[in-house]
Amino acid sequence: MVKETYKGVSRKNIPWYPTVNYERCIGCGKCVDYCKLGVYKLDENREKSRPIAVNPFNCVVFCKGCQDICPSGAISHPSRKETVDVIRRLRKDQK
């Protein structure tokens, strides 16, 4: 189940989602298989299949499982520290 908020902040305001470096991606689909929240879809309409983050805000805040499982190191996420700062600022602005 996808959460609409994280610590009281709308999930769509939190910049935490995966980025795929297609120069490194080998198109294995392990990230697609790993993520049960439907963040990725495998685009097979190319010479080499590749994952696309079709639902980036379904990504659980601070989860890096797909990044950890990627054999070619093609997936990255934003800085944890910067994301924490954004969440703190957004929570403060809501008060």
N, CA, C and O atoms as a GROMACS GRO file, in nm:
protein
  380
    1MET      N    1   0.084  -0.118   0.000
    1MET     CA    2   0.000   0.000   0.000
    1MET      C    3   0.089   0.125   0.000
    1MET      O    4   0.184   0.134   0.077
    2VAL      N    5   0.057   0.218  -0.085
    2VAL     CA    6   0.132   0.343  -0.098
    2VAL      C    7   0.080   0.442   0.004
    2VAL      O    8  -0.041   0.464   0.014
    3LYS      N    9   0.173   0.504   0.079
    3LYS     CA   10   0.134   0.604   0.178
    3LYS      C   11   0.121   0.740   0.112
    3LYS      O   12   0.204   0.780   0.030
    4GLU      N   13   0.016   0.811   0.149
    4GLU     CA   14  -0.010   0.945   0.095
    4GLU      C   15   0.077   1.052   0.162
    4GLU      O   16   0.108   1.154   0.102
    5THR      N   17   0.115   1.024   0.288
    5THR     CA   18   0.196   1.121   0.362
    5THR      C   19   0.314   1.050   0.429
    5THR      O   20   0.314   0.928   0.444
    6TYR      N   21   0.412   1.128   0.468
    6TYR     CA   22   0.525   1.079   0.545
    6TYR      C   23   0.548   1.181   0.656
    6TYR      O   24   0.581   1.296   0.629
    7LYS      N   25   0.531   1.137   0.780
    7LYS     CA   26   0.546   1.226   0.896
    7LYS      C   27   0.462   1.353   0.881
    7LYS      O   28   0.505   1.462   0.919
    8GLY      N   29   0.343   1.337   0.825
    8GLY     CA   30   0.250   1.448   0.812
    8GLY      C   31   0.269   1.534   0.689
    8GLY      O   32   0.196   1.631   0.669
    9VAL      N   33   0.368   1.501   0.605
    9VAL     CA   34   0.396   1.578   0.485
    9VAL      C   35   0.348   1.498   0.364
    9VAL      O   36   0.369   1.377   0.356
   10SER      N   37   0.282   1.566   0.271
   10SER     CA   38   0.236   1.499   0.150
   10SER      C   39   0.355   1.432   0.080
   10SER      O   40   0.459   1.495   0.059
   11ARG      N   41   0.338   1.307   0.045
   11ARG     CA   42   0.448   1.232  -0.017
   11ARG      C   43   0.493   1.297  -0.148
   11ARG      O   44   0.611   1.289  -0.183
   12LYS      N   45   0.403   1.361  -0.218
   12LYS     CA   46   0.439   1.425  -0.345
   12LYS      C   47   0.525   1.550  -0.328
   12LYS      O   48   0.575   1.604  -0.426
   13ASN      N   49   0.542   1.596  -0.205
   13ASN     CA   50   0.630   1.710  -0.178
   13ASN      C   51   0.770   1.667  -0.135
   13ASN      O   52   0.858   1.750  -0.118
   14ILE      N   53   0.790   1.538  -0.119
   14ILE     CA   54   0.919   1.488  -0.071
   14ILE      C   55   0.997   1.432  -0.190
   14ILE      O   56   0.955   1.335  -0.253
   15PRO      N   57   1.111   1.493  -0.221
   15PRO     CA   58   1.188   1.453  -0.338
   15PRO      C   59   1.273   1.327  -0.315
   15PRO      O   60   1.396   1.334  -0.323
   16TRP      N   61   1.210   1.215  -0.286
   16TRP     CA   62   1.281   1.089  -0.265
   16TRP      C   63   1.228   0.987  -0.365
   16TRP      O   64   1.116   0.938  -0.353
   17TYR      N   65   1.309   0.957  -0.463
   17TYR     CA   66   1.273   0.859  -0.566
   17TYR      C   67   1.401   0.819  -0.639
   17TYR      O   68   1.501   0.891  -0.634
   18PRO      N   69   1.398   0.706  -0.707
   18PRO     CA   70   1.518   0.658  -0.775
   18PRO      C   71   1.543   0.729  -0.908
   18PRO      O   72   1.451   0.775  -0.976
   19THR      N   73   1.670   0.737  -0.941
   19THR     CA   74   1.714   0.785  -1.072
   19THR      C   75   1.797   0.674  -1.134
   19THR      O   76   1.885   0.618  -1.068
   20VAL      N   77   1.771   0.643  -1.260
   20VAL     CA   78   1.844   0.536  -1.329
   20VAL      C   79   1.946   0.598  -1.424
   20VAL      O   80   1.911   0.682  -1.508
   21ASN      N   81   2.071   0.557  -1.412
   21ASN     CA   82   2.176   0.597  -1.504
   21ASN      C   83   2.177   0.494  -1.617
   21ASN      O   84   2.227   0.382  -1.599
   22TYR      N   85   2.123   0.530  -1.731
   22TYR     CA   86   2.106   0.435  -1.840
   22TYR      C   87   2.237   0.397  -1.908
   22TYR      O   88   2.242   0.298  -1.980
   23GLU      N   89   2.342   0.472  -1.885
   23GLU     CA   90   2.473   0.433  -1.937
   23GLU      C   91   2.527   0.312  -1.860
   23GLU      O   92   2.605   0.233  -1.914
   24ARG      N   93   2.488   0.300  -1.736
   24ARG     CA   94   2.533   0.188  -1.652
   24ARG      C   95   2.433   0.072  -1.649
   24ARG      O   96   2.471  -0.042  -1.624
   25CYS      N   97   2.307   0.102  -1.673
   25CYS     CA   98   2.200   0.002  -1.662
   25CYS      C   99   2.221  -0.110  -1.764
   25CYS      O  100   2.247  -0.085  -1.881
   26ILE      N  101   2.208  -0.236  -1.717
   26ILE     CA  102   2.222  -0.351  -1.807
   26ILE      C  103   2.087  -0.410  -1.845
   26ILE      O  104   2.081  -0.509  -1.918
   27GLY      N  105   1.979  -0.350  -1.797
   27GLY     CA  106   1.844  -0.393  -1.835
   27GLY      C  107   1.801  -0.526  -1.777
   27GLY      O  108   1.719  -0.596  -1.837
   28CYS      N  109   1.856  -0.564  -1.662
   28CYS     CA  110   1.826  -0.695  -1.604
   28CYS      C  111   1.686  -0.704  -1.542
   28CYS      O  112   1.631  -0.813  -1.532
   29GLY      N  113   1.630  -0.591  -1.501
   29GLY     CA  114   1.496  -0.588  -1.443
   29GLY      C  115   1.489  -0.625  -1.296
   29GLY      O  116   1.380  -0.641  -1.242
   30LYS      N  117   1.604  -0.638  -1.229
   30LYS     CA  118   1.601  -0.673  -1.086
   30LYS      C  119   1.531  -0.567  -1.002
   30LYS      O  120   1.465  -0.600  -0.904
   31CYS      N  121   1.544  -0.442  -1.040
   31CYS     CA  122   1.478  -0.334  -0.967
   31CYS      C  123   1.327  -0.345  -0.982
   31CYS      O  124   1.252  -0.322  -0.887
   32VAL      N  125   1.282  -0.379  -1.102
   32VAL     CA  126   1.139  -0.394  -1.129
   32VAL      C  127   1.082  -0.508  -1.044
   32VAL      O  128   0.976  -0.494  -0.983
   33ASP      N  129   1.154  -0.620  -1.041
   33ASP     CA  130   1.110  -0.736  -0.963
   33ASP      C  131   1.114  -0.707  -0.813
   33ASP      O  132   1.027  -0.754  -0.739
   34TYR      N  133   1.214  -0.630  -0.768
   34TYR     CA  134   1.231  -0.601  -0.625
   34TYR      C  135   1.118  -0.513  -0.571
   34TYR      O  136   1.062  -0.540  -0.465
   35CYS      N  137   1.086  -0.407  -0.644
   35CYS     CA  138   0.991  -0.307  -0.592
   35CYS      C  139   0.848  -0.354  -0.611
   35CYS      O  140   0.798  -0.362  -0.723
   36LYS      N  141   0.783  -0.385  -0.501
   36LYS     CA  142   0.645  -0.434  -0.503
   36LYS      C  143   0.542  -0.321  -0.504
   36LYS      O  144   0.422  -0.347  -0.507
   37LEU      N  145   0.589  -0.196  -0.502
   37LEU     CA  146   0.498  -0.081  -0.500
   37LEU      C  147   0.478  -0.020  -0.638
   37LEU      O  148   0.414   0.084  -0.651
   38GLY      N  149   0.532  -0.083  -0.740
   38GLY     CA  150   0.508  -0.037  -0.876
   38GLY      C  151   0.579   0.091  -0.915
   38GLY      O  152   0.531   0.166  -1.001
   39VAL      N  153   0.693   0.118  -0.852
   39VAL     CA  154   0.769   0.237  -0.889
   39VAL      C  155   0.817   0.224  -1.033
   39VAL      O  156   0.814   0.320  -1.109
   40TYR      N  157   0.861   0.104  -1.070
   40TYR     CA  158   0.920   0.081  -1.202
   40TYR      C  159   0.828   0.005  -1.297
   40TYR      O  160   0.739  -0.069  -1.257
   41LYS      N  161   0.856   0.027  -1.424
   41LYS     CA  162   0.800  -0.054  -1.531
   41LYS      C  163   0.915  -0.080  -1.628
   41LYS      O  164   0.996   0.010  -1.652
   42LEU      N  165   0.924  -0.199  -1.682
   42LEU     CA  166   1.030  -0.230  -1.776
   42LEU      C  167   0.986  -0.190  -1.916
   42LEU      O  168   0.887  -0.240  -1.969
   43ASP      N  169   1.061  -0.098  -1.976
   43ASP     CA  170   1.034  -0.052  -2.111
   43ASP      C  171   1.107  -0.145  -2.207
   43ASP      O  172   1.230  -0.141  -2.217
   44GLU      N  173   1.033  -0.226  -2.277
   44GLU     CA  174   1.092  -0.324  -2.367
   44GLU      C  175   1.079  -0.281  -2.513
   44GLU      O  176   1.102  -0.362  -2.604
   45ASN      N  177   1.043  -0.157  -2.537
   45ASN     CA  178   1.025  -0.106  -2.672
   45ASN      C  179   1.154  -0.048  -2.729
   45ASN      O  180   1.151   0.037  -2.819
   46ARG      N  181   1.265  -0.092  -2.677
   46ARG     CA  182   1.395  -0.043  -2.721
   46ARG      C  183   1.482  -0.162  -2.758
   46ARG      O  184   1.445  -0.277  -2.736
   47GLU      N  185   1.597  -0.132  -2.815
   47GLU     CA  186   1.692  -0.239  -2.847
   47GLU      C  187   1.732  -0.313  -2.719
   47GLU      O  188   1.745  -0.436  -2.719
   48LYS      N  189   1.750  -0.237  -2.612
   48LYS     CA  190   1.784  -0.294  -2.482
   48LYS      C  191   1.674  -0.251  -2.383
   48LYS      O  192   1.647  -0.132  -2.370
   49SER      N  193   1.612  -0.347  -2.314
   49SER     CA  194   1.507  -0.310  -2.219
   49SER      C  195   1.569  -0.228  -2.106
   49SER      O  196   1.687  -0.242  -2.074
   50ARG      N  197   1.486  -0.141  -2.047
   50ARG     CA  198   1.536  -0.059  -1.936
   50ARG      C  199   1.420  -0.023  -1.843
   50ARG      O  200   1.306  -0.009  -1.887
   51PRO      N  201   1.451  -0.008  -1.714
   51PRO     CA  202   1.347   0.029  -1.619
   51PRO      C  203   1.318   0.179  -1.624
   51PRO      O  204   1.408   0.260  -1.643
   52ILE      N  205   1.192   0.212  -1.608
   52ILE     CA  206   1.148   0.351  -1.602
   52ILE      C  207   1.072   0.369  -1.471
   52ILE      O  208   0.985   0.288  -1.438
   53ALA      N  209   1.103   0.475  -1.398
   53ALA     CA  210   1.030   0.504  -1.274
   53ALA      C  211   0.899   0.572  -1.312
   53ALA      O  212   0.891   0.694  -1.322
   54VAL      N  213   0.796   0.490  -1.334
   54VAL     CA  214   0.665   0.542  -1.377
   54VAL      C  215   0.582   0.597  -1.260
   54VAL      O  216   0.493   0.680  -1.281
   55ASN      N  217   0.610   0.551  -1.139
   55ASN     CA  218   0.540   0.598  -1.019
   55ASN      C  219   0.644   0.635  -0.912
   55ASN      O  220   0.651   0.569  -0.808
   56PRO      N  221   0.723   0.739  -0.936
   56PRO     CA  222   0.834   0.769  -0.845
   56PRO      C  223   0.791   0.797  -0.701
   56PRO      O  224   0.866   0.768  -0.607
   57PHE      N  225   0.672   0.854  -0.682
   57PHE     CA  226   0.629   0.887  -0.547
   57PHE      C  227   0.569   0.768  -0.473
   57PHE      O  228   0.526   0.782  -0.358
   58ASN      N  229   0.566   0.652  -0.537
   58ASN     CA  230   0.532   0.528  -0.465
   58ASN      C  231   0.653   0.477  -0.386
   58ASN      O  232   0.638   0.392  -0.299
   59CYS      N  233   0.770   0.528  -0.416
   59CYS     CA  234   0.893   0.487  -0.348
   59CYS      C  235   0.882   0.523  -0.199
   59CYS      O  236   0.847   0.636  -0.163
   60VAL      N  237   0.911   0.427  -0.115
   60VAL     CA  238   0.908   0.450   0.030
   60VAL      C  239   1.024   0.543   0.067
   60VAL      O  240   1.138   0.518   0.030
   61VAL      N  241   0.993   0.648   0.139
   61VAL     CA  242   1.094   0.745   0.178
   61VAL      C  243   1.206   0.674   0.254
   61VAL      O  244   1.182   0.603   0.352
   62PHE      N  245   1.327   0.693   0.208
   62PHE     CA  246   1.453   0.638   0.260
   62PHE      C  247   1.478   0.492   0.225
   62PHE      O  248   1.577   0.435   0.270
   63CYS      N  249   1.390   0.429   0.147
   63CYS     CA  250   1.417   0.294   0.099
   63CYS      C  251   1.517   0.304  -0.016
   63CYS      O  252   1.502   0.388  -0.105
   64LYS      N  253   1.618   0.219  -0.013
   64LYS     CA  254   1.716   0.213  -0.120
   64LYS      C  255   1.739   0.069  -0.164
   64LYS      O  256   1.847   0.034  -0.212
   65GLY      N  257   1.637  -0.015  -0.146
   65GLY     CA  258   1.650  -0.156  -0.178
   65GLY      C  259   1.684  -0.181  -0.324
   65GLY      O  260   1.768  -0.265  -0.354
   66CYS      N  261   1.619  -0.109  -0.415
   66CYS     CA  262   1.647  -0.129  -0.558
   66CYS      C  263   1.789  -0.086  -0.591
   66CYS      O  264   1.855  -0.146  -0.676
   67GLN      N  265   1.836   0.017  -0.526
   67GLN     CA  266   1.974   0.064  -0.545
   67GLN      C  267   2.071  -0.042  -0.496
   67GLN      O  268   2.172  -0.070  -0.561
   68ASP      N  269   2.041  -0.100  -0.382
   68ASP     CA  270   2.130  -0.202  -0.324
   68ASP      C  271   2.134  -0.330  -0.407
   68ASP      O  272   2.237  -0.398  -0.412
   69ILE      N  273   2.023  -0.364  -0.472
   69ILE     CA  274   2.014  -0.489  -0.546
   69ILE      C  275   2.066  -0.475  -0.691
   69ILE      O  276   2.090  -0.576  -0.757
   70CYS      N  277   2.083  -0.353  -0.739
   70CYS     CA  278   2.125  -0.329  -0.878
   70CYS      C  279   2.270  -0.376  -0.898
   70CYS      O  280   2.362  -0.323  -0.836
   71PRO      N  281   2.291  -0.476  -0.985
   71PRO     CA  282   2.425  -0.531  -1.004
   71PRO      C  283   2.522  -0.436  -1.076
   71PRO      O  284   2.644  -0.455  -1.068
   72SER      N  285   2.470  -0.336  -1.146
   72SER     CA  286   2.559  -0.246  -1.219
   72SER      C  287   2.574  -0.109  -1.154
   72SER      O  288   2.643  -0.022  -1.206
   73GLY      N  289   2.508  -0.089  -1.039
   73GLY     CA  290   2.517   0.039  -0.968
   73GLY      C  291   2.456   0.154  -1.047
   73GLY      O  292   2.502   0.267  -1.040
   74ALA      N  293   2.350   0.123  -1.122
   74ALA     CA  294   2.288   0.223  -1.209
   74ALA      C  295   2.180   0.307  -1.140
   74ALA      O  296   2.132   0.404  -1.198
   75ILE      N  297   2.142   0.270  -1.018
   75ILE     CA  298   2.032   0.340  -0.950
   75ILE      C  299   2.087   0.423  -0.834
   75ILE      O  300   2.172   0.378  -0.758
   76SER      N  301   2.036   0.546  -0.824
   76SER     CA  302   2.075   0.633  -0.712
   76SER      C  303   1.950   0.701  -0.657
   76SER      O  304   1.846   0.706  -0.722
   77HIS      N  305   1.965   0.752  -0.537
   77HIS     CA  306   1.858   0.827  -0.471
   77HIS      C  307   1.915   0.960  -0.423
   77HIS      O  308   2.037   0.974  -0.414
   78PRO      N  309   1.830   1.055  -0.392
   78PRO     CA  310   1.879   1.184  -0.339
   78PRO      C  311   1.953   1.165  -0.207
   78PRO      O  312   1.947   1.059  -0.144
   79SER      N  313   2.020   1.268  -0.167
   79SER     CA  314   2.092   1.267  -0.040
   79SER      C  315   1.992   1.252   0.076
   79SER      O  316   1.891   1.321   0.083
   80ARG      N  317   2.024   1.161   0.166
   80ARG     CA  318   1.939   1.141   0.285
   80ARG      C  319   1.934   1.269   0.369
   80ARG      O  320   1.827   1.310   0.414
   81LYS      N  321   2.050   1.331   0.389
   81LYS     CA  322   2.056   1.452   0.471
   81LYS      C  323   1.971   1.564   0.410
   81LYS      O  324   1.895   1.630   0.481
   82GLU      N  325   1.983   1.584   0.280
   82GLU     CA  326   1.905   1.689   0.215
   82GLU      C  327   1.755   1.659   0.221
   82GLU      O  328   1.674   1.750   0.237
   83THR      N  329   1.720   1.533   0.209
   83THR     CA  330   1.579   1.495   0.217
   83THR      C  331   1.524   1.519   0.358
   83THR      O  332   1.411   1.567   0.373
   84VAL      N  333   1.602   1.485   0.459
   84VAL     CA  334   1.561   1.511   0.598
   84VAL      C  335   1.540   1.661   0.618
   84VAL      O  336   1.444   1.702   0.683
   85ASP      N  337   1.630   1.742   0.564
   85ASP     CA  338   1.616   1.888   0.576
   85ASP      C  339   1.489   1.938   0.508
   85ASP      O  340   1.421   2.026   0.562
   86VAL      N  341   1.457   1.884   0.391
   86VAL     CA  342   1.335   1.922   0.320
   86VAL      C  343   1.212   1.886   0.403
   86VAL      O  344   1.120   1.967   0.416
   87ILE      N  345   1.210   1.766   0.458
   87ILE     CA  346   1.096   1.720   0.539
   87ILE      C  347   1.080   1.809   0.662
   87ILE      O  348   0.968   1.849   0.696
   88ARG      N  349   1.189   1.841   0.728
   88ARG     CA  350   1.182   1.928   0.846
   88ARG      C  351   1.126   2.065   0.810
   88ARG      O  352   1.041   2.119   0.880
   89ARG      N  353   1.174   2.120   0.699
   89ARG     CA  354   1.127   2.252   0.655
   89ARG      C  355   0.978   2.248   0.621
   89ARG      O  356   0.904   2.338   0.658
   90LEU      N  357   0.936   2.145   0.551
   90LEU     CA  358   0.794   2.132   0.515
   90LEU      C  359   0.706   2.116   0.638
   90LEU      O  360   0.597   2.173   0.645
   91ARG      N  361   0.753   2.038   0.736
   91ARG     CA  362   0.674   2.020   0.859
   91ARG      C  363   0.664   2.152   0.935
   91ARG      O  364   0.558   2.185   0.989
   92LYS      N  365   0.774   2.226   0.938
   92LYS     CA  366   0.774   2.355   1.008
   92LYS      C  367   0.678   2.454   0.939
   92LYS      O  368   0.607   2.528   1.006
   93ASP      N  369   0.679   2.453   0.806
   93ASP     CA  370   0.592   2.544   0.730
   93ASP      C  371   0.443   2.512   0.748
   93ASP      O  372   0.359   2.599   0.731
   94GLN      N  373   0.412   2.388   0.783
   94GLN     CA  374   0.273   2.347   0.802
   94GLN      C  375   0.216   2.397   0.935
   94GLN      O  376   0.094   2.403   0.952
   95LYS      N  377   0.302   2.431   1.028
   95LYS     CA  378   0.256   2.472   1.161
   95LYS      C  379   0.214   2.615   1.166
   95LYS      O  380   0.172   2.664   1.271
   0.00000   0.00000   0.00000
